[in-house]
């Protein structure tokens, strides 16, 4: 990409051009070396001056994440906010394909001019998010979106990676899900800033209230973050279908966000996240270099065969490969 093309694309993204934003996300998700170079140049040109509120959202399949995002997103656009939704869909272990059907499940929000929805495949990446989701977030911030909702795959306890790219982490649960406090284990509960018990309507309303009370008690036992207000993390009931409780949940999110900004927690957290992703990128690029060099790649495969055959331990084999670099 020429410098003029790069400057033009960056200007369009900064002006809020949704088509340019979509093309830029496709660029950062590409695995081609030339596309990667263009993506990095584009991200450098856009910079990091603009900051949005990043909200990570997780929950088990069937909990109503898409319904919640649509109702919540429409409420936010009604308040004058620009909302971006980055939805990560699971990829098939066999074919590598993904359905990417989030736009069809959020058709009203998809038609809102102040909303942008981008489904992306997880490509077998662990942690509930795609490898380049963090860079897609940066692009959405540069495009002027006020709130970015990062919807994870929805696989459960392992989805802690999204906490390293979001300012708030929301866990969405459904009532009447069996043994309530076993539904989601400590790993994901310990990073949740807010638990929202969805489907608190009709016959499930009473059960939703009981589930919410159970989780509120569990949160008090699990941990208290010294840098947060006394009443966080918290649990509350909502009905995404009837749009009930969404405004109260948003008020709490804003209150926690403002508290963290006023007490320097926001900046400290963002700095820690930047450090984490720098280290992660170094690890990824080192592995890419190992597999790109023919000699190192052959060495890597030979050591791998020795490990499989039981001739050498994995740790020793890794040390020998690194010593040869």
C-alpha positions in Angstrom: 0.0 0.0 0.0 1.4 3.4 -1.0 1.8 6.2 1.5 -1.0 8.1 -0.2 -3.4 5.1 0.0 -2.4 4.6 3.6 -3.1 8.3 4.5 -6.4 8.2 2.6 -7.6 5.1 4.4 -6.6 6.5 7.8 -8.4 9.7 7.0 -11.6 7.8 6.1 -11.4 5.7 9.3 -10.9 8.8 11.4 -14.0 10.3 9.7 -16.1 7.3 10.7 -16.4 5.7 7.3 -17.8 2.2 8.2 -16.7 0.6 4.9 -13.1 1.8 5.4 -13.2 0.5 9.0 -14.5 -2.9 7.8 -11.8 -3.2 5.2 -9.1 -2.2 7.8 -10.3 -4.9 10.1 -10.0 -7.4 7.3 -6.5 -6.2 6.7 -5.4 -6.6 10.3 -6.9 -10.1 10.4 -5.0 -11.2 7.3 -2.1 -13.6 7.7 -0.2 -12.4 4.6 3.1 -10.8 5.3 2.5 -7.8 3.0 -1.0 -7.2 4.5 0.6 -7.4 8.0 3.1 -4.7 7.1 0.3 -2.5 5.8 -1.8 -3.1 8.9 1.0 -2.1 11.2 1.6 1.1 9.2 -2.1 1.9 9.3 -2.3 1.4 13.1 0.8 3.6 13.6 -0.7 6.4 11.5 -4.0 6.3 13.4 -2.4 6.4 16.8 -4.0 5.9 20.1 -5.3 9.3 21.0 -8.9 8.3 21.0 -10.2 6.1 23.8 -13.5 4.3 23.9 -15.1 2.3 26.8 -14.2 -1.3 26.0 -16.7 -3.8 27.5 -15.9 -7.5 27.4 -19.0 -9.7 27.4 -19.1 -13.4 27.9 -21.7 -16.1 28.7 -22.6 -19.6 28.0 -24.3 -20.4 24.7 -28.0 -19.8 24.8 -27.8 -17.2 27.5 -29.0 -14.4 25.2 -25.8 -12.6 24.4 -27.0 -11.4 20.9 -30.4 -10.3 22.3 -28.6 -8.4 25.1 -26.1 -6.7 22.8 -28.9 -5.6 20.4 -31.1 -4.2 23.2 -28.2 -2.7 25.1 -26.7 -1.3 21.9 -29.9 0.3 20.8 -30.3 1.9 24.2 -26.8 3.3 24.0 -27.3 4.7 20.5 -30.6 6.2 21.8 -28.4 8.1 24.3 -26.3 9.5 21.5 -23.5 7.0 21.8 -21.7 5.4 18.8 -21.4 1.6 19.4 -19.2 -1.0 17.8 -19.7 -4.7 18.3 -16.8 -7.1 17.8 -18.3 -10.6 17.9 -16.0 -13.6 17.9 -17.6 -16.8 16.5 -16.1 -20.2 17.1 -14.2 -21.8 14.2 -14.7 -25.5 13.3 -11.8 -27.7 14.4 -12.3 -29.7 11.2 -12.9 -27.2 8.4 -11.7 -24.0 10.1 -14.9 -22.2 9.0 -17.2 -20.1 11.1 -20.9 -19.2 10.7 -20.5 -15.5 11.5 -24.2 -15.0 11.9 -24.2 -12.2 14.5 -25.5 -9.5 12.1 -28.6 -11.6 11.3 -29.3 -12.0 15.0 -28.9 -8.3 15.6 -30.7 -7.0 12.5 -32.2 -3.9 14.2 -28.8 -2.8 15.6 -27.1 -3.6 12.3 -29.3 -1.0 10.6 -28.6 1.7 13.1 -26.3 4.3 11.5 -24.5 4.8 14.9 -23.7 1.1 15.3 -21.1 -1.1 13.7 -21.1 -4.9 13.9 -18.2 -7.0 12.9 -18.2 -10.8 13.3 -14.8 -12.5 13.2 -13.7 -16.2 13.4 -11.8 -17.3 16.5 -9.5 -19.5 14.3 -9.0 -21.9 17.2 -7.5 -19.1 19.3 -7.9 -19.8 23.0 -9.2 -17.2 25.5 -12.6 -16.5 23.7 -11.3 -13.9 21.3 -9.6 -13.8 18.0 -5.8 -13.1 17.7 -6.3 -9.7 16.2 -9.4 -8.6 18.2 -7.2 -6.1 20.1 -6.2 -4.4 16.9 -9.8 -4.3 15.7 -10.6 -2.5 19.0 -7.9 0.1 18.3 -9.4 0.7 14.8 -12.9 1.2 16.2 -11.5 3.6 18.7 -9.8 5.6 15.9 -13.1 5.6 14.0 -14.7 7.5 16.9 -16.9 4.9 18.6 -17.7 5.6 22.2 -18.5 2.1 23.4 -17.0 -1.1 22.0 -18.7 -4.4 23.0 -16.4 -7.4 22.7 -18.5 -10.6 22.5 -16.5 -13.7 23.2 -17.0 -17.1 21.8 -18.9 -18.3 24.8 -17.0 -21.4 25.8 -16.9 -20.8 29.6 -14.1 -20.7 32.1 -11.1 -20.1 29.7 -12.4 -16.8 28.4 -10.1 -14.7 30.6 -8.1 -13.2 27.7 -10.8 -10.7 27.0 -10.1 -9.1 30.3 -6.7 -8.0 29.0 -8.3 -5.9 26.2 -11.4 -4.5 28.0 -12.1 -1.8 30.7 -15.1 -3.7 32.1 -15.8 -7.4 32.0 -19.5 -8.4 32.1 -20.6 -12.0 32.6 -24.1 -12.8 31.3 -25.9 -15.7 32.9 -29.3 -17.3 32.6 -31.6 -18.5 35.5 -32.6 -22.1 36.0 -29.3 -23.4 34.7 -28.9 -26.2 37.2 -26.4 -25.9 40.0 -26.0 -22.2 39.7 -22.7 -21.7 41.4 -21.1 -24.5 39.4 -22.3 -23.0 36.1 -19.2 -20.8 35.8 -16.1 -21.5 37.9 -13.8 -19.2 39.8 -11.5 -18.4 36.9 -14.0 -16.3 35.0 -16.0 -15.1 38.0 -12.9 -13.5 39.5 -12.4 -11.2 36.6 -16.0 -10.2 36.2 -16.9 -6.6 37.2 -20.6 -7.3 36.8 -22.8 -10.3 36.5 -26.0 -9.8 34.7 -28.7 -12.5 35.1 -30.7 -12.3 31.9 -34.2 -13.5 31.1 -35.6 -12.0 34.3 -39.1 -11.9 32.9 -42.3 -14.1 32.8 -42.1 -17.4 34.6 -38.3 -17.1 35.0 -38.3 -13.8 36.9 -38.4 -15.4 40.4 -35.7 -17.9 39.5 -33.6 -15.0 38.1 -33.9 -13.2 41.3 -32.7 -16.2 43.3 -29.8 -16.8 40.9 -28.8 -13.2 41.2 -28.8 -13.4 45.0 -26.7 -16.6 44.9 -24.1 -14.9 42.7 -24.1 -11.7 44.7 -23.2 -13.8 47.8 -20.5 -15.7 45.8 -18.9 -12.5 44.6 -18.6 -11.2 48.2 -16.8 -14.5 49.2 -14.6 -14.7 46.2 -12.8 -11.5 46.3 -12.9 -7.7 46.7 -10.7 -5.5 44.5 -9.2 -2.8 46.7 -9.1 -0.4 43.8 -12.9 -0.5 43.2 -15.9 0.9 45.1 -17.3 -1.2 48.0 -20.3 -2.4 46.0 -18.3 -3.9 43.1 -18.2 -6.5 41.6 -22.0 -6.8 41.6 -24.8 -8.9 40.3 -28.1 -7.7 39.0 -31.1 -9.0 37.0 -32.0 -7.8 33.5 -34.4 -8.7 30.7 -32.8 -8.2 27.3 -36.1 -9.2 25.6 -38.1 -6.6 27.4 -35.2 -4.1 27.8 -35.6 -4.0 31.5 -32.7 -3.2 33.8 -30.4 -2.1 31.0 -30.4 1.6 32.0 -29.5 0.7 35.6 -26.7 -1.6 34.4 -25.3 1.1 32.2 -25.5 3.6 35.1 -23.4 1.2 37.2 -20.9 0.7 34.4 -20.5 4.5 34.0 -20.1 4.9 37.8 -17.4 2.3 38.0 -15.6 3.7 34.9 -15.7 7.3 36.3 -14.4 6.0 39.7 -11.5 4.2 38.0 -10.6 7.2 36.0 -10.7 9.5 39.0 -8.5 7.1 41.0 -5.9 6.4 38.2 -7.0 2.8 37.9 -8.0 3.3 34.3 -4.5 4.5 33.2 -2.7 1.8 35.2 -4.9 -1.0 33.8 -4.4 0.3 30.2 -0.6 0.4 30.7 -0.6 -3.2 32.1 -2.6 -4.4 29.1 -0.2 -2.7 26.7 2.7 -4.4 28.4 0.9 -7.8 28.2 0.2 -7.5 24.5 3.7 -6.4 23.7 5.1 -9.5 25.4 2.4 -11.6 23.7 3.4 -10.2 20.3 7.1 -10.9 20.9 6.3 -14.5 21.7 4.2 -14.8 18.6 6.8 -13.3 16.3 9.6 -15.4 17.8 7.6 -18.5 17.0 6.9 -17.2 13.5 10.7 -16.7 13.0 11.4 -20.2 14.1 9.0 -21.7 11.5 10.0 -19.2 8.7 13.7 -20.2 8.6 14.1 -23.5 6.8 17.0 -24.7 8.9 15.3 -23.8 12.2 12.1 -25.3 10.9 13.8 -28.6 10.2 15.5 -28.5 13.6 12.1 -27.8 15.2 10.5 -30.8 13.4 13.3 -33.1 14.3 13.1 -32.2 18.0 9.3 -32.6 17.8 9.8 -36.1 16.5 12.2 -36.9 19.3 9.7 -35.6 21.9 6.9 -37.7 20.4 9.1 -40.8 20.4 10.0 -40.2 24.0 13.7 -39.7 23.3 13.9 -36.3 25.0 11.7 -34.2 27.3 9.7 -31.3 25.9 11.7 -28.8 28.0 15.1 -30.1 26.9 14.0 -30.2 23.3 12.8 -26.6 23.5 16.1 -25.5 25.0 18.1 -27.2 22.2 15.9 -25.5 19.5 16.4 -22.1 21.1 20.2 -22.7 21.5 20.4 -23.2 17.8 18.8 -19.8 16.9 
